[in-house]
Amino acid sequence: MIARTKSDLADADTGALVEDEIRALVRGSFLANARLVAVSAVTGAGLDALKAALTRAARGLELRLLAHLSGDEALLETFRRGEDIHRATAAKIFGLSPAAVRPDQRRSAKTINFGMLYGMGPFALATQLGVPRAEAKEFIAAYFERFPGIRACLDSILEKARATGGTETIFGRVRPIPGLHDRNHSGRANAERMAMSAPFQGAAADLIKIVMLRLEAALAREIPEARLLLQVHDGLVLECPEALAGKTASLAKATMEGAATLPVPLTVDVDQGRNWAQAK
């Protein structure tokens, strides 16, 4: 692996770091053996572009878990139909057909989707979107009006956390959340945000660990020439002989998609290449 300093990667004229080159350098550093290829499998990518799948996989998975835990029918149906969740949310919030949603409206809906999951309030949302606080407040109200099951789910999580002092994932892992009864408003609000997001972030982390354990065992049993190389968020990078790339990809996809039974599908994208950059 080649290591370089920031100055090595800086643009000669402006001194600005070229992010795409940095990403390509890092991914390209994970070179497969001359006889091997890298297989990249990522969960929860939905309809997002494959080139960004690894960075978006965790967020996509958390929204699927939100659909599972909230039981919100509108959210469930969006995933069941395989629709772009952020475009569908924008259509509901702005009262448009999905085809009429502009890119900036989709970006706003994406911020709102994750902002509500992480307990974002009107002030923070207004800052993120660059809109007046009153407008951000209207967005939040419209969001919970269109997805009432989400509001009830988050309220229930917070109520239970206050009573028990922590949260629990769908796989049974408990996380204590101190500060839920803090007299200091800022400290209490921060604890409440952690409590609301922990069941989703925690379950996503649990799920990828379950996948890794099952996939490692499956590879040893069925394709001993392949190996699990790297975890990145909710994505896995594997290494195998080129002739076994298709079989390895199929096994990884089946293992990941079957890791949990949810009312919405766990969508997995698989690609391959001579290194991580190509497999991406």
WOCOR-V353123 format. One line per field, one symbol per residue. phi: phi as a letter, one per 40 degrees, with the letter a starting at -180 (. if undefined). psi: psi as a letter, one per 30 degrees, with the letter a starting at -180 (. if undefined). Layout:
# WOCOR-V353123
phi: ???
psi: ???
This chain:
# WOCOR-V353123
phi: .cbbcdcccccccbgcccccccccccccccccddcbbcbbbbbgcfbccccbcccbdcccccccccccccgccccdcdcccgccccccccccccgbcdccccdcccccccccdcccccgccdcccccccgbcccccccccccccccbcccdccccccccccccbgabacccgccbcbcgcbccccccccccccccccdcccccccdccccdccccccccccbbcccacbabbfbbbbbbacdcbcccccccccccccbcabbcbcccbbbaaacacdccc
psi: kkklleefgkkeefgkkjeeeeeeeeeffikllfgllkkkkklgfbglkefgeeffeeeeeeeeeeeeefgkeeeeeeeefgljeeeeeeeeeghlleffkleeeeeeeeeeeeeeeggkleeeeeeefhlleeeeeeeeeeefefiffeeeeeeeeeeeeeefgalklfggkkjkjlgfgkfkeeeeeeeeeeeefeeeeeeeeeeeeeeeeeeeeeeeeeiffllkekkjbglkklklkefgeeeeeeeeeeeefgfljlflkjkkkkllafleeef.
